[in-house]
Amino acid sequence: MGARKKSAPAKRAAKSGKTATGTKPKAIVAPAAKPRAKAAPRAGKAKGLLPMVAGNWKMNGLLGSAKELKAMGAFKAKARLRCDVLICPPATLIAPLAKPAAAAGIALGGQDCHPEDKGAFTGDISAPMLKDAGATAVILGHSERRTLHGERDELVRAKAEAAYRAGLIAIICVGETQEERKTGWTLDVIERQLKGSLADAATAQNTLIAYEPVWAIGTGLTPTLDDISEVHAAIRKSLVQRFGEAAAAIRILYGGSVKPANAAEILKVPGVDGALVGGASLKASDLNEILNVYRS
Ligand code: 13P
């Protein structure tokens, strides 16, 4: 996979600060494209912690899904995996899956939480509730929440603070849209999301970052390996700038159309400390092939 080239309209658009269709990208603060060195420094793997493969089941799964989780656990034991495995099922399944997950050595996580611990918020779920049901982590700021529920960086940060209060690990998602990538704004967008969405209390123990390009989610498309490496290096640089050297241990996952067919090459990219997997995490037969990359 070679480096992606910008089209002529995209280059012109990047210069003028406008998109190829003439409108200014909404999410962008900086006024115009700025010169930037193409190759960002390559980040090493997060130090000290195991990589993580996390499955985001989204709004999929019923009680019968326990059999998939058990098959994942059986594989995990057999392959003696050198990675942490986390499954984030719908909130309704956390309590019923808690026992089989514990037996399988698989952690459970939520897919979202409210910034408040409790109160009159019909239909919402709080971080203490997730913890009480058996979760140890929660995905926050997923692009489906940002897009479909209008979640902004400040809200994601407040949710992360709620997660920490409850003793949950926060997996903070960031990622650019296709238009932002085409017009050269990817690293700026990611930087803005990191600055706004990460709470000051973030550490390698309570936080992971998931780089999920919006255009790669559920589409079968993935960035080039060089592009993934570049973004992960930029995320690492930003984390270390804000949180100091200890942030070298914060795990940075890649997510977006990770499949059995591409997992090995993506997970070996410098700076990639694991994956956040959507569709391919629903079936043990698929996820186990991905986990196989980390077998002993
Ligand atoms: P897919 O793996 O289905 O593209 O989904 C990625 C994702 O959104 C994980 O959070």
Boltz pocket constraint, residues with backbone or C-beta under 6 A from the ligand:
constraints:
  - pocket:
      binder: B
      contacts: [[A, 56], [A, 142], [A, 212], [A, 216], [A, 217], [A, 218], [A, 219], [A, 220], [A, 255], [A, 256], [A, 257], [A, 258], [A, 276], [A, 277], [A, 278], [A, 279], [A, 280]]
      max_distance: 6.0
